[in-house]
Amino acid sequence: MRDDLTALFVEAGERDPLKAAQRDMKRALPKKFYTAVGVEPVDGGFGLTLDGKPVRTPARAPLVAPTRALAEALAEEWRRQGEQIDPADMPITRMVNTALDGVAREMAATAADIGKFAGSDLVCYRAGDPEGLVAAQQAAWGPVLDHFRDAHAARFICSEGVIFVEQPQDSRAAVERLVAREAGKPDGALRLAALHVMTTLTGSVLIALALIEGVIGFDAAWAAAHVDEDHEMRLWGADEEAVARRAARLAEMRAAYELYAALAA
């Protein structure tokens, strides 16, 4: 395994996959140096191999997935590389590296990063007009808030405009418990890495948790996170740069969701 590959995806100790992705764009891409990608049973799960040699994380830990489904998702990213290895096209690999090298060492801090969104969640800040936007927000966000009220006894206060509203401590604590539950599982670092990305990209820990709990589907979650943006695009249109940025965020979001889903497969 080439030594320069270890620094390609994330820096050792990094716990934010989005920051790692931004750094990827500035790095020179190394040439592809392997032919065969394999998945092998190992202690703790399934390891990834390149030409029979085990892949390691940037911190030199074995790149091991707890399920074969996740290992195969990693392998597919390595198989589809062309003449160069492009980490921007390998989001699941980056997230797994982040989880194993960074999140696993800072579980409490990562969980806190996720949980703090409950204090100013996207779905709690509503438009007063126009009527179409008000209706669209309620249609997308109402079921999420209803779920937390009914399933977790967590009521959140909605505010019109951008004026900050203090959320009930009991409701914020309920969200923190849900995040802690994910962190407490054997594959908790991987779960938190995926949840961190989904929360950051949507601006809503409530949408992200509703997605992983199966309350809403992926497409509905993504649409719920972009109700306001979609309204603006319908009014004013969208330039190519904005469309490209959104496509990149969507790919990252989908990879995080696929990583999380693969943990249960």
N, C-alpha and C positions, 0 to 999 in steps of 0.2 A: 504494500500500500504506500503510495507516495506521501511523504511527510507534509508537503504543502497543501494536501487535501484537507487536513484537519482544521485549518483556519479558514476554509472556504465558506462555510455555512454560518456559523455563529461564533462569537468569541466565547472562550470558556467562562462560565458563570453568568452569561447573558440569560435573562428571563423574559425578554420581550421579543417575540418573533417578528413583530412589525419593524422594530428598529434594525434587527438583523437583515430583514428584507431590503430596507433602504440602503444599508451598507453594501449589500450584494451588487447593487446597480453600479457601484463605483469601482468594483474590482475587475482586474483583468481575468478573463476566463481561461482556465487551463484546458489543454487538449485532453480528449478522452483517451484513457490509457488501458482500458479493460475491454474484454469481449463478452464474457459470460457473467450473468447476474443470477445468484442463487439464494434460496431460503433454506436454512438448516435448523433442525431442532437443537437447542442448546439449553443449558441451565437457565431457568427463568423465562423461557419462551422460545422465540425463533430469531435467529441471527441472520444478517444479510452478508453475502459473500460476493466478492468480485474476483473472477478467475480463481475461485476456490479459497481466497484469503478473506478473513473476517474484516468487516468494515468497523471502524471505530469513530467515536464522536470527537469533536475538537479537543476535549479534555482527555482523550485517549481511553475512554471507557468503551466497552463493547456496545455496538449499536444493536440492542436486543429489544424486540417487540413482544409484549405479553400474549398476543394472539397471532395466529397465522394470517388472518385477514389483514391486520395492520402491516405485518412483514411483507405481504404480497403487494400492498399499496406502495410501500417503500421501494420494493424491487421494480415495480412498474415505472416509477419515476427515474430510476437509474437506467432502465432498459431503453427509455425513449430519448435519451440524450444523443445528440448528433456528434459532430466532430469535436465539439467542445462541451465541457460540463458547465451548465448554466443553473446555478442555485435558484435563480428567479423562477425556473420551471420545475422546482422541486420543493414546493411549500410544505409537504408533509414531512419530508426529511429534515427540513429546517426546524419545524416545530418539535419533532421528536428529539433532535439534538438539543434544542432549547430546554425541553422538559428534563432530559437526563442530566445535562450539565449545569443548568441554571435553576429552573423551578424546583428541582428536587432538593437543592440546597437552601432555597428561600421560600418554603411552602407558605409560611405565615404571611410574609410580605406580599406574595402573589395573590393569596386569598384576599388580603386586605385591599389590594388594588382593584380586584373585581367587586368586592362587596361595597366599596365606597360609591359606586354608581347608583346604589339604591337611594342615596341622599338627594340626587338630582337627576333622576332617570328621565330619558327622552319622553316616555309615554305620559308623563305627568304635566307636560307643558303644552297647552292647547292654544289654538288660534281662536280669536273671537269672530273672525270672518275671513274670507267669504263663506257662504253657506256650504258650498261644495267641499272646501277644505275641512271645515268643521265636521261634516258628515264622514269624510274619508278618514280622518283621525279617529273618530269614535268607532268606526267599523273595524279599523285595524288594531287599535289599542284597547278598546273596551273589553274584548274577550281575554286579553292578557291580564288586565287588572281584575276582572271578575274571577279568573282562575286563582290568583294569589289571595283574594279575599275569601273564596270558598274553600280552597284546598289547604291553605297555609295560614288562615286567619290574619292575613297581612293586608291592611287597608292603606292605600296610598292616596294622598290628597292631590287633586289636579288644580293647576293654576292657569289663568289666561295670560298669555304673553310670556315674557321672559323674567318676570319678577320671581325671585327665589321663594320657595315655600318649604318650611321645615317639615320633614316627614316624621311620622310617629316612630319613636324609638323601638317599639315592639315590632313594627313592620320591617324596619331596617335590620333588626336582630334576626327576624325570620329568614331574610335573604342571606344573611351571614351564616346562619346555620345550614342552609342549603348548600352554600359554597363549601363550608367546612365538611359537610357530608361527602362531597365529591373528593375533597382533599384527603379524607380519611380512608379511602379505598386503596387496595394494593397498588393500583395503577394511577394513584391520585395525581402525581406530577404530570402525567400525560393529559389527564382530564382537565387539570387547571390550565395547562398550556393552551388547550383547545378552547376552553371557556373564556380565557383571557382575550384571545383573538376575537371570538364572536362578540364578546361584550364591547370591546374597543371599537370594532368596526360598525356595530349597530348603535353605539352610544346608549345601550340599554341592557342592564343585567337582567331585567324582567323579561325582555324578548329572548335573550340568550337562554335563560333557564326554562322558559316556556317551550323553547325549541327542543332542548335535550330531554325535557319531561314528556315530549310527544303531544303537547297541547296544541301546537301549531306546526305546520310543515315548514320545510326549508324555504320554499318560494314565498310563503306567507310571511315568514320572519324577515326575509330580505325586503319584501315590499313594505312591511310595517316600519322598517327602519328608514324608509325613503319616501314616506308619504309627502312630507314637505318638499323635498327635492323634486319629486315627480310632478307636484303641483306647479312649481316654478318652471319646470321644463315644458309643461303643457302651455304655459302662458308665454314664455319667452324663447323656447327652444333650447338646444344644448349644443355647445361647440365641441369639436372633435377631441380637444384635450380633456374636457370634462367627461366625455363618454369613455375615453381611454382610462382615466383614473378610476371611474366607477367599475369598469370591466376588471381592472386589476384587483380592486377591493373584493369584488364578487368572487374571483378565483381564490383569493385568500380565505374568504369566508367559507366557501364550499370545501376547501381543503381541511379547514378546522373541523367542520361538521363531519366530513368523511373520516377524519382521524378519530373523533369521538365515537362515531358509529361503529368503527372497526374494532373498538375495544370490547364491544358486546357481541361481536360476531364469532 
